[in-house]
Amino acid sequence: MNKQHILVLYAHPAPHRSPVNRRLADAARATPGVLVQDLYDTYPDFDIDAERERALVQDASLLVFLHPIRWYGMPSLLKEWMDVVMVPGWAYGKPDSVLRGKGYWLVATTGSGEDAYRPGGLHGRPFADFLAPFEQTAALCGMDWIAPLVMHGAAQAGEPAVDAHIAEFTRRLHAYAAPLQAARAAQAQAQE
Ligand SMILES: Cc1cc2nc3c(=O)[nH]c(=O)nc-3n(C[C@H](O)[C@H](O)[C@H](O)COP(=O)(O)O)c2cc1C
């Protein structure tokens, strides 16, 4: 993988039962300049190789966190990934810490529809309230927060809605990848 790629951190505890996230991961794999790291496939025993993960992150300009929402947050292996990979000094806390300036893009799905995320609804508050820890993580690390792409009601979504969501994800991912691809091509030409 060349420098300045997009790194997708894909975390689904049961990908064989995932009608939406699995397709999003496949769409990312098919996008030039995008590297998908399937965390549950790579680390089924949760024994994360932190050095290897840091090397993957190092040259990425954009991190995409792709996962279903579980208990109002991220799946447990992704949380473990953050605990062991994003250590102080490397992830934040120094002017030249590694994550500074990289993009942070959350691409998530929920089981409940958006109407459940409101005062008086099943989940009591707007979904945006649950994004605070994600957004603050990006801020702490000096990362650029990119508007999340969230599909609500993913568990019950019909095929046309899923198709439309995959298309929107693919469109945005290509838009983020294109300038990186162009920069790489220009660099390669300059070296000829
Ligand atoms: C353990 C567990 C916790 C979950 N927590 C939430 C939750 O907090 N909010 C919500 O809307 N859906 C929750 N869900 C539903 C998943 O988010 C939903 O099934 C998933 O986003 C569907 O995507 P997929 O088809 O790719 O698996 C939970 C599901 C499981 C199994």
The ligand as an SDF file (V2000), in Angstrom:
LIG
                    3D

 31 33  0  0  0  0  0  0  0  0999 V2000
  -25.1930   -6.4430   21.5630 C   0  0  0  0  0  0  0  0  0  0  0  0
  -25.9250   -5.4950   20.6670 C   0  0  0  0  0  0  0  0  0  0  0  0
  -26.0730   -4.1720   21.0310 C   0  0  0  0  0  0  0  0  0  0  0  0
  -26.7600   -3.2790   20.2120 C   0  0  0  0  0  0  0  0  0  0  0  0
  -26.9110   -1.9790   20.6100 N   0  0  0  0  0  0  0  0  0  0  0  0
  -27.6260   -1.1260   19.8380 C   0  0  0  0  0  0  0  0  0  0  0  0
  -27.8050    0.2310   20.2580 C   0  0  0  0  0  0  0  0  0  0  0  0
  -27.2990    0.6930   21.2770 O   0  0  0  0  0  0  0  0  0  0  0  0
  -28.5510    1.0510   19.4600 N   0  0  0  0  0  0  0  0  0  0  0  0
  -29.1450    0.6000   18.2990 C   0  0  0  0  0  0  0  0  0  0  0  0
  -29.8230    1.3750   17.6380 O   0  0  0  0  0  0  0  0  0  0  0  0
  -28.9390   -0.6850   17.8640 N   0  0  0  0  0  0  0  0  0  0  0  0
  -28.1970   -1.5480   18.6030 C   0  0  0  0  0  0  0  0  0  0  0  0
  -27.9800   -2.8290   18.1790 N   0  0  0  0  0  0  0  0  0  0  0  0
  -28.4410   -3.2180   16.8110 C   0  0  0  0  0  0  0  0  0  0  0  0
  -27.2830   -3.1150   15.7930 C   0  0  0  0  0  0  0  0  0  0  0  0
  -26.7310   -1.8230   15.7780 O   0  0  0  0  0  0  0  0  0  0  0  0
  -27.7950   -3.4680   14.3840 C   0  0  0  0  0  0  0  0  0  0  0  0
  -28.2070   -4.8110   14.3960 O   0  0  0  0  0  0  0  0  0  0  0  0
  -26.7490   -3.2510   13.3140 C   0  0  0  0  0  0  0  0  0  0  0  0
  -26.4160   -1.8900   13.2160 O   0  0  0  0  0  0  0  0  0  0  0  0
  -27.2370   -3.7370   11.9570 C   0  0  0  0  0  0  0  0  0  0  0  0
  -26.1440   -3.6690   11.0310 O   0  0  0  0  0  0  0  0  0  0  0  0
  -25.6970   -4.9860   10.2560 P   0  0  0  0  0  0  0  0  0  0  0  0
  -26.8970   -5.3930    9.4480 O   0  0  0  0  0  0  0  0  0  0  0  0
  -24.5610   -4.6560    9.3770 O   0  0  0  0  0  0  0  0  0  0  0  0
  -25.3300   -6.0200   11.2930 O   0  0  0  0  0  0  0  0  0  0  0  0
  -27.3130   -3.7400   18.9880 C   0  0  0  0  0  0  0  0  0  0  0  0
  -27.1410   -5.0670   18.6050 C   0  0  0  0  0  0  0  0  0  0  0  0
  -26.4720   -5.9520   19.4300 C   0  0  0  0  0  0  0  0  0  0  0  0
  -26.3370   -7.3890   19.0010 C   0  0  0  0  0  0  0  0  0  0  0  0
  1  2  1  0
  2  3  1  0
  2 30  2  0
  3  4  2  0
  4  5  1  0
  4 28  1  0
  5  6  2  0
  6  7  1  0
  6 13  1  0
  7  8  2  0
  7  9  1  0
  9 10  1  0
 10 11  2  0
 10 12  1  0
 12 13  2  0
 13 14  1  0
 14 15  1  0
 14 28  1  0
 15 16  1  0
 16 17  1  0
 16 18  1  0
 18 19  1  0
 18 20  1  0
 20 21  1  0
 20 22  1  0
 22 23  1  0
 23 24  1  0
 24 25  2  0
 24 26  1  0
 24 27  1  0
 28 29  2  0
 29 30  1  0
 30 31  1  0
M  END
$$$$
